[in-house]
Amino acid sequence: MNIIVIADSLEYSQPLLQAAGESGYRIVKFISQNEEAAPFVKTANADAVIMVSAEIAHDELRIMRSIAQTCPMPVLVLTCDAKPESVESALKAGASSYVINGHDLAARLGYLLQVAMVRFKHQLLLENELETMRTALVQRKIIEKAKGIIMKQRNLDEDNAYKAIRKLAMNHNKKIGEVAGQIVTAAEILL
């Protein structure tokens, strides 16, 4: 597994570097936190990011958000910062896992990375489902608006207005939502 390490100090990240070597993980890039991380993460062909920081503050959160927005991947945070608001902020910013005082890292690194990857995939799945639901809701609103237009113009009930839109979609080999959108657009132009 290829890993990018983002650390606030080389000294604080030594246990991680040793554990990664012993566990057979390949660190493809070591980035200090004062460097812009997203471009490196985007081009490094890594499987995960490990952020090592004594404290989670504005800079660390900015880096996590940048990774989440430009090149989403699992982010494992290793820190001494046990403040509940730091944990919450890091998870909201894009961290997949948050480990405080990572003792015995050599034995646990594989499990920690596995948790981060599973959580990342689950979060990505939830975000995709949410986007699908949002799209469906927008489509439903457009279809309802188109039904209202058809009902008014042709003096039809709701069921027959829907059947008319569906028939038009089938005749033109298009999706109902697409035809409904065209009806709404045409009505806006004509009215």
Secondary structure, DSSP 8 states (H G I E B T S, - for coil): -EEEEEES-TTTTHHHHHHHHHHT-EEEEEEETTS-HHHHHHHS--SEEEEEESS--HHHHHHHHHHHHHS---EEEEES---HHHHHHHHHHT-SEEEES-TTHHHHHHHHHHHHHHHHHHHHHHHHHHHHHHHHHHHHHHHHHHHHHHHHHHT--HHHHHHHHHHHHHHTT--HHHHHHHHHHHHHHH-
